[in-house]
Amino acid sequence: MSKTDQQRRAILKGAISASTLAMVAASGLILPQRLLAHWPTNAFNAETVEDALLALVGQAEVASDKALNFKVGSPPSYAVNGASVPVAIESNLENIERVAILVEKNPFPLVMSFDLTPASILPFKSRIKIREDSNVIAIIRAEGKLYKTSHFVEVDIGGCG
Amino acid sequence: MGLVAKDRIRAKLKKGNTSVRLLLAHPMHTGRAKNKADELIPAEFIQDIRCWRNEEEVLTIKCGTATARNPYFSFQLVGGKADDLIEFRWVDNVGAKGLAETRVK
């Protein structure tokens, strides 16, 4: 194959991938990237609870440790399998803006955060991974204040492997 | 884990409120685990889940890697009536996305 031929091929290839990208963008498949922009990378990659909270809600001082609760038995005090531990959060607070679940000793403490609207209310239930015996923390931000509760969970088999 | 790989979603009226339960089929790889050949499994986890009720956005969930495999969520919506449309859309870190919807019973 001559050199010009190879160049032609390279150009053709480039043109094809460029047009594919344009098609993808036009068909709306590029949408995930736009949604991803809202994902708080700093908060989820923080390695301590304080850093995660600062990145997520902009403050780490907790106003009160009352006013919200884990449901009894969820998370349990002892979990055999750390890969799937149920948690349930209840609260009587009003105007809740954001709720976060953290596990103190996980490589990245922040597990999930969710934003409530006036149409959605607690209790909220989910399942999380816990690497080793650790405190599970729930944080609620309501009217600019943080509320916190925690529960110590022992795990048999770590769930972040 | 004994679960059929299929999204499951239920929405039911309970004492005037709507109770919504969602189970997504997703491996939720953290990027830290190794496969049998001792290679790291690349991270693949859901990052963003949004819920709509009749076109109105009612809940946004952001997930990190520590959300359990086949993520499960349960929460309540104020009020609601039978036949309301509950719709979820999710996106993961590699750009895959999904949709789950149901009608309130």
Interface residues (C-beta under 8 A of the other chain):
Chain A: L31 P32 Q33 L35 L36 H38 W39 P40 F44 A83 S84 V85 V103 N106 P107 F108 L110 V111 M112 S113 F114 D115 L116 T117 P118 A119 S120 I121 L122 P123 F124 K125 S126 R127 I128 K129 I130 G159 C160 G161
Chain B: M1 N17 T30 R32 A33 K34 Q47 D48 C51 R53 E56 E57 V58 L59 T60 I61 K62 C63 G64 T65 A66 T67 A68 R69 P71 Y72 F73 S74 F75 Q76 L77 V78 G79 V91 N93 G95 A96 K97
